[in-house]
Amino acid sequence: MVQGAVNWNTGQTQEWLQAYVDDWVAFYRKQTSDGEVASYIPILAEADQDDLGIAIIGKNGLTVRSGDTDIPFTLQSISKVISFIVACMERGVSYMLQRVDVEPTGEAFNSIMHLEMKPVKKPFNPFNNAGAITVTSALPGKTSDQRLEPVFKLLEKMLGYRPELNVDVYKSEQDSSTRNRAIGYYLLEMDFLESDLDVTLETYIKQCSIEVTIDDLAQIGIILANDGMDLKTGAEIIPRQVARISKVLMLTCGMYDASGKFATYVGIPAKSGVSGGILAAVPPRVRDEAMPFTDGCGIGVYGPALGDKGNSIAGIRLLRHIAKQWDLSIF
Ligand code: DON
């Protein structure tokens, strides 16, 4: 692996950056063996442990892709960012913030311990399962397909194509969703849900099963980095306030109980999913030296081997390395 100081002022060509990223991906791919693919949703256990890929899309169009770039995977918890954005757009930001708080829990993604231990009036944040299921319950519509329509529409606007549901993943999670059902019943008892529990869970599990690639995540990332605006036309895809709150939540809660470490060592708003995806949005930065991607970029990572907090183990290490080399931290 490339070691030591690099002068990024020299030759910031696509080929040059590509050579570095190829080198880093090859290095961190060896560390996928430190993690394990998720198995609590049975079909996710079929993923290839060694896979690792990254796509970086710059605001100026500069794109670097490396490793396993073409493997489709499901959004899983990354969908929580999209459903929160859509719920804010459909129901209003202030309404949604009455329904769900913006505080990290320091607990695992599927924990409700913190909800039981504190007399709270709403779930802690939209990115743990309790908060995400609550957000999904606020999407308008009777059936799960009606509720997901604005989610698909927003994705289509951002990606330029309409992604599809991976039906096998959906069925596998439906058949194994005991924990989320338990969370759902607790939310029901607390009067946090706005709609029928079965339809809510069906919608939540479907949103988790939407299939994407790392290019898609990088594309969503650059739109968020650009405060919700279409890069080419400047048109508003996501209201600025919603994009801003989403990035705050990604930074404070996006990696669950590893969010503090991620903010410290990587310093980029990001959201992980249990299938191994990471969506990252790097806002424009002012830097003394000419670093790559100073006007912002979106990053998509795929690496299904997870660490003990449910985040892609090699993906996080790769992001940490890139953030350090290119000074991508927002701090
Ligand atoms: O709720 C679940 O169990 C999954 N569909 C999503 C969880 C997830 O991606 C957690 N992230 N690491």
py3Dmol code that shows the C-alpha trace and the ligand (Angstrom):
import py3Dmol

protein = """\
ATOM      1  CA  MET A   1       0.000   0.000   0.000  1.00  0.00           C
ATOM      2  CA  VAL A   2       1.071   3.581  -0.665  1.00  0.00           C
ATOM      3  CA  GLN A   3       2.660   4.900   2.509  1.00  0.00           C
ATOM      4  CA  GLY A   4       3.919   8.286   3.609  1.00  0.00           C
ATOM      5  CA  ALA A   5       3.143  11.811   2.499  1.00  0.00           C
ATOM      6  CA  VAL A   6       1.764  12.346  -0.979  1.00  0.00           C
ATOM      7  CA  ASN A   7       1.778  15.694  -2.701  1.00  0.00           C
ATOM      8  CA  TRP A   8      -1.730  15.887  -4.079  1.00  0.00           C
ATOM      9  CA  ASN A   9      -0.825  19.062  -5.947  1.00  0.00           C
ATOM     10  CA  THR A  10       0.917  17.026  -8.572  1.00  0.00           C
ATOM     11  CA  GLY A  11      -1.091  15.342 -11.263  1.00  0.00           C
ATOM     12  CA  GLN A  12      -4.631  15.048  -9.937  1.00  0.00           C
ATOM     13  CA  THR A  13      -5.688  13.120 -12.962  1.00  0.00           C
ATOM     14  CA  GLN A  14      -8.330  10.452 -12.896  1.00  0.00           C
ATOM     15  CA  GLU A  15      -5.700   7.781 -13.686  1.00  0.00           C
ATOM     16  CA  TRP A  16      -3.505   8.952 -10.839  1.00  0.00           C
ATOM     17  CA  LEU A  17      -6.300   8.889  -8.251  1.00  0.00           C
ATOM     18  CA  GLN A  18      -7.492   5.586  -9.696  1.00  0.00           C
ATOM     19  CA  ALA A  19      -4.093   3.969  -9.139  1.00  0.00           C
ATOM     20  CA  TYR A  20      -4.120   5.003  -5.484  1.00  0.00           C
ATOM     21  CA  VAL A  21      -7.669   3.841  -4.839  1.00  0.00           C
ATOM     22  CA  ASP A  22      -6.994   0.497  -6.572  1.00  0.00           C
ATOM     23  CA  ASP A  23      -4.029   0.046  -4.267  1.00  0.00           C
ATOM     24  CA  TRP A  24      -6.052   0.878  -1.137  1.00  0.00           C
ATOM     25  CA  VAL A  25      -8.970  -1.379  -2.101  1.00  0.00           C
ATOM     26  CA  ALA A  26      -6.579  -4.289  -2.692  1.00  0.00           C
ATOM     27  CA  PHE A  27      -5.009  -3.661   0.732  1.00  0.00           C
ATOM     28  CA  TYR A  28      -8.273  -3.449   2.670  1.00  0.00           C
ATOM     29  CA  ARG A  29      -9.868  -6.349   0.817  1.00  0.00           C
ATOM     30  CA  LYS A  30      -7.514  -8.605   2.791  1.00  0.00           C
ATOM     31  CA  GLN A  31      -9.121  -7.296   5.981  1.00  0.00           C
ATOM     32  CA  THR A  32     -12.622  -8.429   5.025  1.00  0.00           C
ATOM     33  CA  SER A  33     -11.691 -11.663   6.823  1.00  0.00           C
ATOM     34  CA  ASP A  34     -11.823  -9.703  10.116  1.00  0.00           C
ATOM     35  CA  GLY A  35     -15.617  -9.391   9.746  1.00  0.00           C
ATOM     36  CA  GLU A  36     -18.596 -11.612   9.040  1.00  0.00           C
ATOM     37  CA  VAL A  37     -21.502 -11.329   6.627  1.00  0.00           C
ATOM     38  CA  ALA A  38     -24.893 -10.793   8.283  1.00  0.00           C
ATOM     39  CA  SER A  39     -26.848 -13.982   8.797  1.00  0.00           C
ATOM     40  CA  TYR A  40     -29.873 -12.970  10.897  1.00  0.00           C
ATOM     41  CA  ILE A  41     -31.601 -12.330   7.561  1.00  0.00           C
ATOM     42  CA  PRO A  42     -30.791 -15.742   6.027  1.00  0.00           C
ATOM     43  CA  ILE A  43     -30.338 -14.654   2.397  1.00  0.00           C
ATOM     44  CA  LEU A  44     -27.743 -12.026   3.336  1.00  0.00           C
ATOM     45  CA  ALA A  45     -25.478 -14.861   4.488  1.00  0.00           C
ATOM     46  CA  GLU A  46     -25.050 -15.804   0.805  1.00  0.00           C
ATOM     47  CA  ALA A  47     -23.011 -12.645   0.131  1.00  0.00           C
ATOM     48  CA  ASP A  48     -19.340 -13.073  -0.701  1.00  0.00           C
ATOM     49  CA  GLN A  49     -17.259 -12.223   2.364  1.00  0.00           C
ATOM     50  CA  ASP A  50     -14.282 -10.990   0.283  1.00  0.00           C
ATOM     51  CA  ASP A  51     -16.162  -8.422  -1.787  1.00  0.00           C
ATOM     52  CA  LEU A  52     -15.110  -4.802  -1.475  1.00  0.00           C
ATOM     53  CA  GLY A  53     -15.879  -1.953  -3.856  1.00  0.00           C
ATOM     54  CA  ILE A  54     -16.019   1.817  -3.849  1.00  0.00           C
ATOM     55  CA  ALA A  55     -17.414   4.516  -6.137  1.00  0.00           C
ATOM     56  CA  ILE A  56     -16.578   8.191  -5.688  1.00  0.00           C
ATOM     57  CA  ILE A  57     -18.408  10.827  -7.715  1.00  0.00           C
ATOM     58  CA  GLY A  58     -17.091  14.386  -7.563  1.00  0.00           C
ATOM     59  CA  LYS A  59     -19.157  17.496  -8.025  1.00  0.00           C
ATOM     60  CA  ASN A  60     -17.040  18.344 -11.043  1.00  0.00           C
ATOM     61  CA  GLY A  61     -17.829  14.967 -12.606  1.00  0.00           C
ATOM     62  CA  LEU A  62     -14.569  13.305 -11.599  1.00  0.00           C
ATOM     63  CA  THR A  63     -15.386   9.661 -10.885  1.00  0.00           C
ATOM     64  CA  VAL A  64     -13.232   6.938  -9.379  1.00  0.00           C
ATOM     65  CA  ARG A  65     -14.517   3.361  -9.085  1.00  0.00           C
ATOM     66  CA  SER A  66     -12.560   0.422  -7.800  1.00  0.00           C
ATOM     67  CA  GLY A  67     -12.896  -3.200  -6.679  1.00  0.00           C
ATOM     68  CA  ASP A  68     -16.258  -4.972  -6.833  1.00  0.00           C
ATOM     69  CA  THR A  69     -18.173  -2.152  -8.439  1.00  0.00           C
ATOM     70  CA  ASP A  70     -21.036  -3.948 -10.141  1.00  0.00           C
ATOM     71  CA  ILE A  71     -22.527  -6.148  -7.421  1.00  0.00           C
ATOM     72  CA  PRO A  72     -26.129  -5.191  -6.606  1.00  0.00           C
ATOM     73  CA  PHE A  73     -27.079  -5.211  -2.926  1.00  0.00           C
ATOM     74  CA  THR A  74     -30.057  -4.077  -0.870  1.00  0.00           C
ATOM     75  CA  LEU A  75     -30.248  -0.716   0.874  1.00  0.00           C
ATOM     76  CA  GLN A  76     -31.175  -2.133   4.285  1.00  0.00           C
ATOM     77  CA  SER A  77     -30.643   0.608   6.872  1.00  0.00           C
ATOM     78  CA  ILE A  78     -29.452   3.092   4.252  1.00  0.00           C
ATOM     79  CA  SER A  79     -33.134   3.217   3.254  1.00  0.00           C
ATOM     80  CA  LYS A  80     -33.793   4.926   6.598  1.00  0.00           C
ATOM     81  CA  VAL A  81     -32.180   8.080   5.204  1.00  0.00           C
ATOM     82  CA  ILE A  82     -34.458   8.020   2.173  1.00  0.00           C
ATOM     83  CA  SER A  83     -37.649   7.290   4.123  1.00  0.00           C
ATOM     84  CA  PHE A  84     -36.828  10.046   6.611  1.00  0.00           C
ATOM     85  CA  ILE A  85     -36.284  12.508   3.750  1.00  0.00           C
ATOM     86  CA  VAL A  86     -39.525  11.451   2.076  1.00  0.00           C
ATOM     87  CA  ALA A  87     -41.497  11.616   5.346  1.00  0.00           C
ATOM     88  CA  CYS A  88     -40.158  15.158   5.925  1.00  0.00           C
ATOM     89  CA  MET A  89     -41.099  16.130   2.378  1.00  0.00           C
ATOM     90  CA  GLU A  90     -44.577  14.600   2.648  1.00  0.00           C
ATOM     91  CA  ARG A  91     -45.471  15.476   6.241  1.00  0.00           C
ATOM     92  CA  GLY A  92     -43.241  18.480   6.993  1.00  0.00           C
ATOM     93  CA  VAL A  93     -39.986  18.676   8.942  1.00  0.00           C
ATOM     94  CA  SER A  94     -41.422  20.077  12.157  1.00  0.00           C
ATOM     95  CA  TYR A  95     -44.139  17.418  12.221  1.00  0.00           C
ATOM     96  CA  MET A  96     -41.600  14.618  11.751  1.00  0.00           C
ATOM     97  CA  LEU A  97     -39.364  16.017  14.466  1.00  0.00           C
ATOM     98  CA  GLN A  98     -42.340  15.847  16.818  1.00  0.00           C
ATOM     99  CA  ARG A  99     -42.641  12.152  15.988  1.00  0.00           C
ATOM    100  CA  VAL A 100     -38.955  11.214  16.237  1.00  0.00           C
ATOM    101  CA  ASP A 101     -36.019  12.791  18.069  1.00  0.00           C
ATOM    102  CA  VAL A 102     -32.507  13.520  16.808  1.00  0.00           C
ATOM    103  CA  GLU A 103     -30.418  11.996  19.617  1.00  0.00           C
ATOM    104  CA  PRO A 104     -27.895   9.163  19.266  1.00  0.00           C
ATOM    105  CA  THR A 105     -28.550   6.170  21.519  1.00  0.00           C
ATOM    106  CA  GLY A 106     -25.137   4.569  21.861  1.00  0.00           C
ATOM    107  CA  GLU A 107     -26.978   1.264  21.492  1.00  0.00           C
ATOM    108  CA  ALA A 108     -27.216  -1.367  18.762  1.00  0.00           C
ATOM    109  CA  PHE A 109     -29.446  -0.618  15.769  1.00  0.00           C
ATOM    110  CA  ASN A 110     -32.175  -2.997  16.868  1.00  0.00           C
ATOM    111  CA  SER A 111     -32.194  -2.158  20.571  1.00  0.00           C
ATOM    112  CA  ILE A 112     -35.188  -0.729  22.415  1.00  0.00           C
ATOM    113  CA  MET A 113     -33.528  -0.834  25.806  1.00  0.00           C
ATOM    114  CA  HIS A 114     -33.019   2.954  25.809  1.00  0.00           C
ATOM    115  CA  LEU A 115     -36.715   3.453  25.021  1.00  0.00           C
ATOM    116  CA  GLU A 116     -37.726   1.343  27.984  1.00  0.00           C
ATOM    117  CA  MET A 117     -35.247   2.915  30.373  1.00  0.00           C
ATOM    118  CA  LYS A 118     -36.105   6.562  29.767  1.00  0.00           C
ATOM    119  CA  PRO A 119     -39.578   8.108  29.842  1.00  0.00           C
ATOM    120  CA  VAL A 120     -39.329   9.489  26.299  1.00  0.00           C
ATOM    121  CA  LYS A 121     -42.218  10.736  24.200  1.00  0.00           C
ATOM    122  CA  LYS A 122     -40.734   9.610  20.885  1.00  0.00           C
ATOM    123  CA  PRO A 123     -38.011   7.273  19.587  1.00  0.00           C
ATOM    124  CA  PHE A 124     -34.463   8.626  19.813  1.00  0.00           C
ATOM    125  CA  ASN A 125     -33.613   9.051  16.127  1.00  0.00           C
ATOM    126  CA  PRO A 126     -34.814   8.028  12.658  1.00  0.00           C
ATOM    127  CA  PHE A 127     -31.870   5.692  12.004  1.00  0.00           C
ATOM    128  CA  ASN A 128     -32.223   3.057  14.687  1.00  0.00           C
ATOM    129  CA  ASN A 129     -34.941   0.505  13.993  1.00  0.00           C
ATOM    130  CA  ALA A 130     -37.449   1.897  16.517  1.00  0.00           C
ATOM    131  CA  GLY A 131     -37.182   5.388  15.009  1.00  0.00           C
ATOM    132  CA  ALA A 132     -37.085   4.161  11.422  1.00  0.00           C
ATOM    133  CA  ILE A 133     -40.206   2.024  11.851  1.00  0.00           C
ATOM    134  CA  THR A 134     -41.927   5.044  13.418  1.00  0.00           C
ATOM    135  CA  VAL A 135     -40.882   7.221  10.452  1.00  0.00           C
ATOM    136  CA  THR A 136     -42.145   4.601   8.000  1.00  0.00           C
ATOM    137  CA  SER A 137     -45.485   4.522   9.823  1.00  0.00           C
ATOM    138  CA  ALA A 138     -45.862   8.240   9.008  1.00  0.00           C
ATOM    139  CA  LEU A 139     -45.555   7.765   5.233  1.00  0.00           C
ATOM    140  CA  PRO A 140     -48.921   8.508   3.648  1.00  0.00           C
ATOM    141  CA  GLY A 141     -50.881   5.794   1.836  1.00  0.00           C
ATOM    142  CA  LYS A 142     -52.922   2.700   2.657  1.00  0.00           C
ATOM    143  CA  THR A 143     -50.860  -0.174   1.272  1.00  0.00           C
ATOM    144  CA  SER A 144     -47.111  -0.676   1.532  1.00  0.00           C
ATOM    145  CA  ASP A 145     -46.772  -0.071  -2.216  1.00  0.00           C
ATOM    146  CA  GLN A 146     -48.659   3.227  -1.984  1.00  0.00           C
ATOM    147  CA  ARG A 147     -46.460   4.279   0.929  1.00  0.00           C
ATOM    148  CA  LEU A 148     -43.287   3.402  -0.930  1.00  0.00           C
ATOM    149  CA  GLU A 149     -44.261   5.173  -4.143  1.00  0.00           C
ATOM    150  CA  PRO A 150     -42.752   8.559  -3.087  1.00  0.00           C
ATOM    151  CA  VAL A 151     -39.636   6.711  -1.909  1.00  0.00           C
ATOM    152  CA  PHE A 152     -39.239   5.132  -5.358  1.00  0.00           C
ATOM    153  CA  LYS A 153     -40.044   8.465  -7.032  1.00  0.00           C
ATOM    154  CA  LEU A 154     -37.325  10.277  -5.066  1.00  0.00           C
ATOM    155  CA  LEU A 155     -34.821   7.517  -5.822  1.00  0.00           C
ATOM    156  CA  GLU A 156     -35.742   7.671  -9.500  1.00  0.00           C
ATOM    157  CA  LYS A 157     -35.206  11.437  -9.514  1.00  0.00           C
ATOM    158  CA  MET A 158     -31.787  11.061  -7.933  1.00  0.00           C
ATOM    159  CA  LEU A 159     -30.588   8.012  -9.855  1.00  0.00           C
ATOM    160  CA  GLY A 160     -32.141   8.540 -13.257  1.00  0.00           C
ATOM    161  CA  TYR A 161     -33.786   5.101 -13.142  1.00  0.00           C
ATOM    162  CA  ARG A 162     -36.321   3.384 -10.912  1.00  0.00           C
ATOM    163  CA  PRO A 163     -34.615   0.793  -8.688  1.00  0.00           C
ATOM    164  CA  GLU A 164     -36.382  -2.478  -7.938  1.00  0.00           C
ATOM    165  CA  LEU A 165     -37.275  -4.505  -4.927  1.00  0.00           C
ATOM    166  CA  ASN A 166     -35.224  -7.658  -4.386  1.00  0.00           C
ATOM    167  CA  VAL A 167     -38.158  -9.969  -3.700  1.00  0.00           C
ATOM    168  CA  ASP A 168     -35.999 -12.799  -2.328  1.00  0.00           C
ATOM    169  CA  VAL A 169     -34.416 -10.493   0.251  1.00  0.00           C
ATOM    170  CA  TYR A 170     -37.841  -9.084   1.111  1.00  0.00           C
ATOM    171  CA  LYS A 171     -39.278 -12.565   1.697  1.00  0.00           C
ATOM    172  CA  SER A 172     -36.238 -13.698   3.650  1.00  0.00           C
ATOM    173  CA  GLU A 173     -36.514 -10.696   5.994  1.00  0.00           C
ATOM    174  CA  GLN A 174     -40.309 -11.050   6.308  1.00  0.00           C
ATOM    175  CA  ASP A 175     -39.796 -14.647   7.412  1.00  0.00           C
ATOM    176  CA  SER A 176     -37.135 -13.737   9.972  1.00  0.00           C
ATOM    177  CA  SER A 177     -38.272 -10.378  11.315  1.00  0.00           C
ATOM    178  CA  THR A 178     -39.080 -11.411  14.873  1.00  0.00           C
ATOM    179  CA  ARG A 179     -37.000  -8.643  16.452  1.00  0.00           C
ATOM    180  CA  ASN A 180     -38.576  -5.927  14.301  1.00  0.00           C
ATOM    181  CA  ARG A 181     -42.016  -7.311  15.130  1.00  0.00           C
ATOM    182  CA  ALA A 182     -41.166  -7.115  18.821  1.00  0.00           C
ATOM    183  CA  ILE A 183     -39.980  -3.516  18.327  1.00  0.00           C
ATOM    184  CA  GLY A 184     -43.160  -2.781  16.372  1.00  0.00           C
ATOM    185  CA  TYR A 185     -45.422  -4.080  19.154  1.00  0.00           C
ATOM    186  CA  TYR A 186     -43.523  -2.002  21.673  1.00  0.00           C
ATOM    187  CA  LEU A 187     -43.939   1.099  19.502  1.00  0.00           C
ATOM    188  CA  LEU A 188     -47.626   0.289  19.152  1.00  0.00           C
ATOM    189  CA  GLU A 189     -48.015   0.031  22.896  1.00  0.00           C
ATOM    190  CA  MET A 190     -46.234   3.374  23.350  1.00  0.00           C
ATOM    191  CA  ASP A 191     -48.596   4.942  20.792  1.00  0.00           C
ATOM    192  CA  PHE A 192     -45.678   5.980  18.554  1.00  0.00           C
ATOM    193  CA  LEU A 193     -47.006   4.400  15.359  1.00  0.00           C
ATOM    194  CA  GLU A 194     -49.272   6.309  13.008  1.00  0.00           C
ATOM    195  CA  SER A 195     -50.601   3.370  11.090  1.00  0.00           C
ATOM    196  CA  ASP A 196     -51.343  -0.330  11.128  1.00  0.00           C
ATOM    197  CA  LEU A 197     -48.385  -2.350  12.433  1.00  0.00           C
ATOM    198  CA  ASP A 198     -48.456  -5.041   9.727  1.00  0.00           C
ATOM    199  CA  VAL A 199     -48.552  -2.524   6.875  1.00  0.00           C
ATOM    200  CA  THR A 200     -45.823  -0.480   8.568  1.00  0.00           C
ATOM    201  CA  LEU A 201     -43.525  -3.477   8.954  1.00  0.00           C
ATOM    202  CA  GLU A 202     -44.251  -4.632   5.406  1.00  0.00           C
ATOM    203  CA  THR A 203     -43.329  -1.147   4.164  1.00  0.00           C
ATOM    204  CA  TYR A 204     -40.193  -1.012   6.322  1.00  0.00           C
ATOM    205  CA  ILE A 205     -38.975  -4.422   5.166  1.00  0.00           C
ATOM    206  CA  LYS A 206     -39.692  -3.531   1.528  1.00  0.00           C
ATOM    207  CA  GLN A 207     -37.763  -0.259   1.761  1.00  0.00           C
ATOM    208  CA  CYS A 208     -34.806  -2.231   3.196  1.00  0.00           C
ATOM    209  CA  SER A 209     -34.999  -4.616   0.210  1.00  0.00           C
ATOM    210  CA  ILE A 210     -34.611  -2.000  -2.539  1.00  0.00           C
ATOM    211  CA  GLU A 211     -31.649  -3.005  -4.670  1.00  0.00           C
ATOM    212  CA  VAL A 212     -28.865  -0.565  -5.590  1.00  0.00           C
ATOM    213  CA  THR A 213     -25.190  -0.397  -6.562  1.00  0.00           C
ATOM    214  CA  ILE A 214     -22.307   1.637  -5.168  1.00  0.00           C
ATOM    215  CA  ASP A 215     -22.710   4.073  -8.077  1.00  0.00           C
ATOM    216  CA  ASP A 216     -26.261   4.732  -6.857  1.00  0.00           C
ATOM    217  CA  LEU A 217     -25.052   5.403  -3.315  1.00  0.00           C
ATOM    218  CA  ALA A 218     -22.345   7.752  -4.591  1.00  0.00           C
ATOM    219  CA  GLN A 219     -24.966   9.577  -6.656  1.00  0.00           C
ATOM    220  CA  ILE A 220     -27.263   9.999  -3.625  1.00  0.00           C
ATOM    221  CA  GLY A 221     -24.218  11.090  -1.628  1.00  0.00           C
ATOM    222  CA  ILE A 222     -23.226  13.864  -4.005  1.00  0.00           C
ATOM    223  CA  ILE A 223     -26.804  15.202  -4.074  1.00  0.00           C
ATOM    224  CA  LEU A 224     -26.844  15.304  -0.258  1.00  0.00           C
ATOM    225  CA  ALA A 225     -23.373  16.865  -0.270  1.00  0.00           C
ATOM    226  CA  ASN A 226     -24.790  19.463  -2.645  1.00  0.00           C
ATOM    227  CA  ASP A 227     -27.560  20.266  -0.116  1.00  0.00           C
ATOM    228  CA  GLY A 228     -30.202  18.383  -2.101  1.00  0.00           C
ATOM    229  CA  MET A 229     -29.700  20.118  -5.438  1.00  0.00           C
ATOM    230  CA  ASP A 230     -29.404  18.454  -8.822  1.00  0.00           C
ATOM    231  CA  LEU A 231     -25.791  18.935  -9.897  1.00  0.00           C
ATOM    232  CA  LYS A 232     -26.546  19.593 -13.535  1.00  0.00           C
ATOM    233  CA  THR A 233     -29.693  21.716 -13.392  1.00  0.00           C
ATOM    234  CA  GLY A 234     -29.414  23.214  -9.907  1.00  0.00           C
ATOM    235  CA  ALA A 235     -33.041  22.163  -9.338  1.00  0.00           C
ATOM    236  CA  GLU A 236     -34.057  21.238  -5.798  1.00  0.00           C
ATOM    237  CA  ILE A 237     -34.488  17.479  -5.393  1.00  0.00           C
ATOM    238  CA  ILE A 238     -34.460  17.507  -1.592  1.00  0.00           C
ATOM    239  CA  PRO A 239     -35.243  20.701   0.373  1.00  0.00           C
ATOM    240  CA  ARG A 240     -32.038  22.163   1.793  1.00  0.00           C
ATOM    241  CA  GLN A 241     -33.242  21.972   5.400  1.00  0.00           C
ATOM    242  CA  VAL A 242     -34.119  18.283   5.004  1.00  0.00           C
ATOM    243  CA  ALA A 243     -30.762  17.499   3.346  1.00  0.00           C
ATOM    244  CA  ARG A 244     -28.981  19.334   6.159  1.00  0.00           C
ATOM    245  CA  ILE A 245     -30.799  17.499   8.989  1.00  0.00           C
ATOM    246  CA  SER A 246     -30.250  14.189   7.205  1.00  0.00           C
ATOM    247  CA  LYS A 247     -26.496  14.829   7.101  1.00  0.00           C
ATOM    248  CA  VAL A 248     -26.461  15.778  10.792  1.00  0.00           C
ATOM    249  CA  LEU A 249     -28.246  12.525  11.617  1.00  0.00           C
ATOM    250  CA  MET A 250     -25.904  10.551   9.361  1.00  0.00           C
ATOM    251  CA  LEU A 251     -22.941  11.964  11.249  1.00  0.00           C
ATOM    252  CA  THR A 252     -24.379  11.510  14.751  1.00  0.00           C
ATOM    253  CA  CYS A 253     -26.379   8.284  14.308  1.00  0.00           C
ATOM    254  CA  GLY A 254     -25.495   6.811  10.885  1.00  0.00           C
ATOM    255  CA  MET A 255     -23.109   4.158  12.196  1.00  0.00           C
ATOM    256  CA  TYR A 256     -25.157   3.314  15.306  1.00  0.00           C
ATOM    257  CA  ASP A 257     -22.963   2.819  18.372  1.00  0.00           C
ATOM    258  CA  ALA A 258     -19.854   3.308  16.241  1.00  0.00           C
ATOM    259  CA  SER A 259     -20.963   6.816  15.155  1.00  0.00           C
ATOM    260  CA  GLY A 260     -18.654   8.673  17.554  1.00  0.00           C
ATOM    261  CA  LYS A 261     -15.590   6.777  16.380  1.00  0.00           C
ATOM    262  CA  PHE A 262     -16.606   7.212  12.738  1.00  0.00           C
ATOM    263  CA  ALA A 263     -17.058  10.966  13.247  1.00  0.00           C
ATOM    264  CA  THR A 264     -13.684  11.163  14.982  1.00  0.00           C
ATOM    265  CA  TYR A 265     -11.609   9.070  12.597  1.00  0.00           C
ATOM    266  CA  VAL A 266     -13.444   9.612   9.300  1.00  0.00           C
ATOM    267  CA  GLY A 267     -15.512  12.754   9.913  1.00  0.00           C
ATOM    268  CA  ILE A 268     -17.987  12.371   7.043  1.00  0.00           C
ATOM    269  CA  PRO A 269     -21.806  12.119   7.221  1.00  0.00           C
ATOM    270  CA  ALA A 270     -22.468   8.468   6.320  1.00  0.00           C
ATOM    271  CA  LYS A 271     -25.060   5.729   6.696  1.00  0.00           C
ATOM    272  CA  SER A 272     -24.417   2.005   6.752  1.00  0.00           C
ATOM    273  CA  GLY A 273     -26.626  -0.979   5.993  1.00  0.00           C
ATOM    274  CA  VAL A 274     -26.373  -4.550   7.153  1.00  0.00           C
ATOM    275  CA  SER A 275     -25.914  -5.854   3.597  1.00  0.00           C
ATOM    276  CA  GLY A 276     -22.534  -4.052   3.610  1.00  0.00           C
ATOM    277  CA  GLY A 277     -23.348  -0.760   1.895  1.00  0.00           C
ATOM    278  CA  ILE A 278     -22.201   2.657   3.077  1.00  0.00           C
ATOM    279  CA  LEU A 279     -23.555   5.933   1.724  1.00  0.00           C
ATOM    280  CA  ALA A 280     -21.291   8.929   2.376  1.00  0.00           C
ATOM    281  CA  ALA A 281     -21.761  12.610   1.553  1.00  0.00           C
ATOM    282  CA  VAL A 282     -18.635  14.780   1.564  1.00  0.00           C
ATOM    283  CA  PRO A 283     -19.549  18.489   1.501  1.00  0.00           C
ATOM    284  CA  PRO A 284     -17.298  21.058  -0.199  1.00  0.00           C
ATOM    285  CA  ARG A 285     -14.289  21.966   1.941  1.00  0.00           C
ATOM    286  CA  VAL A 286     -11.771  24.785   2.052  1.00  0.00           C
ATOM    287  CA  ARG A 287      -8.246  23.404   2.244  1.00  0.00           C
ATOM    288  CA  ASP A 288      -4.795  25.001   2.057  1.00  0.00           C
ATOM    289  CA  GLU A 289      -3.437  22.502  -0.378  1.00  0.00           C
ATOM    290  CA  ALA A 290      -5.127  21.195  -3.458  1.00  0.00           C
ATOM    291  CA  MET A 291      -6.686  17.985  -2.225  1.00  0.00           C
ATOM    292  CA  PRO A 292      -8.889  15.913  -4.514  1.00  0.00           C
ATOM    293  CA  PHE A 293     -12.641  16.466  -4.348  1.00  0.00           C
ATOM    294  CA  THR A 294     -12.485  19.763  -2.406  1.00  0.00           C
ATOM    295  CA  ASP A 295     -15.782  20.823  -3.962  1.00  0.00           C
ATOM    296  CA  GLY A 296     -17.498  17.776  -2.520  1.00  0.00           C
ATOM    297  CA  CYS A 297     -18.192  14.200  -3.512  1.00  0.00           C
ATOM    298  CA  GLY A 298     -20.548  11.316  -2.919  1.00  0.00           C
ATOM    299  CA  ILE A 299     -19.160   7.931  -1.958  1.00  0.00           C
ATOM    300  CA  GLY A 300     -20.725   4.492  -2.199  1.00  0.00           C
ATOM    301  CA  VAL A 301     -19.046   1.485  -0.581  1.00  0.00           C
ATOM    302  CA  TYR A 302     -19.943  -2.191  -0.642  1.00  0.00           C
ATOM    303  CA  GLY A 303     -18.272  -4.724   1.633  1.00  0.00           C
ATOM    304  CA  PRO A 304     -20.633  -7.304   3.165  1.00  0.00           C
ATOM    305  CA  ALA A 305     -18.244  -8.523   5.874  1.00  0.00           C
ATOM    306  CA  LEU A 306     -19.405  -6.587   8.945  1.00  0.00           C
ATOM    307  CA  GLY A 307     -17.758  -5.602  12.194  1.00  0.00           C
ATOM    308  CA  ASP A 308     -19.420  -6.132  15.563  1.00  0.00           C
ATOM    309  CA  LYS A 309     -21.524  -2.949  15.250  1.00  0.00           C
ATOM    310  CA  GLY A 310     -23.093  -4.072  11.978  1.00  0.00           C
ATOM    311  CA  ASN A 311     -21.056  -1.822   9.653  1.00  0.00           C
ATOM    312  CA  SER A 312     -18.856  -2.947   6.734  1.00  0.00           C
ATOM    313  CA  ILE A 313     -15.522  -3.627   8.426  1.00  0.00           C
ATOM    314  CA  ALA A 314     -13.205  -3.149   5.451  1.00  0.00           C
ATOM    315  CA  GLY A 315     -15.486  -0.425   4.073  1.00  0.00           C
ATOM    316  CA  ILE A 316     -15.030   1.689   7.186  1.00  0.00           C
ATOM    317  CA  ARG A 317     -11.279   1.136   7.224  1.00  0.00           C
ATOM    318  CA  LEU A 318     -11.069   2.058   3.537  1.00  0.00           C
ATOM    319  CA  LEU A 319     -13.104   5.229   4.133  1.00  0.00           C
ATOM    320  CA  ARG A 320     -10.935   6.125   7.099  1.00  0.00           C
ATOM    321  CA  HIS A 321      -7.812   5.755   4.968  1.00  0.00           C
ATOM    322  CA  ILE A 322      -9.192   7.795   2.080  1.00  0.00           C
ATOM    323  CA  ALA A 323     -10.531  10.506   4.412  1.00  0.00           C
ATOM    324  CA  LYS A 324      -7.081  10.816   5.991  1.00  0.00           C
ATOM    325  CA  GLN A 325      -5.200  10.845   2.691  1.00  0.00           C
ATOM    326  CA  TRP A 326      -7.517  13.379   1.068  1.00  0.00           C
ATOM    327  CA  ASP A 327      -8.439  15.344   4.188  1.00  0.00           C
ATOM    328  CA  LEU A 328     -12.140  14.672   3.646  1.00  0.00           C
ATOM    329  CA  SER A 329     -13.243  15.238   7.255  1.00  0.00           C
ATOM    330  CA  ILE A 330     -15.738  18.055   7.664  1.00  0.00           C
ATOM    331  CA  PHE A 331     -14.009  19.090  10.890  1.00  0.00           C
TER     332      PHE A 331
END
"""
ligand_1 = """\
12
DON
O -34.147 -3.893 10.315
C -33.330 -4.700 9.890
O -32.999 -5.631 10.568
C -32.696 -4.554 8.511
N -33.635 -4.625 7.476
C -31.904 -3.313 8.402
C -30.879 -3.235 9.488
C -29.600 -2.629 9.083
O -29.242 -2.483 7.945
C -28.709 -2.302 10.214
N -27.479 -1.761 9.736
N -26.394 -2.056 9.934
"""
view = py3Dmol.view(width=600, height=400)
view.addModel(protein, "pdb")
view.setStyle({"model": 0}, {"cartoon": {"style": "trace"}})
view.addModel(ligand_1, "xyz")
view.setStyle({"model": 1}, {"stick": {}})
view.zoomTo()
view.show()
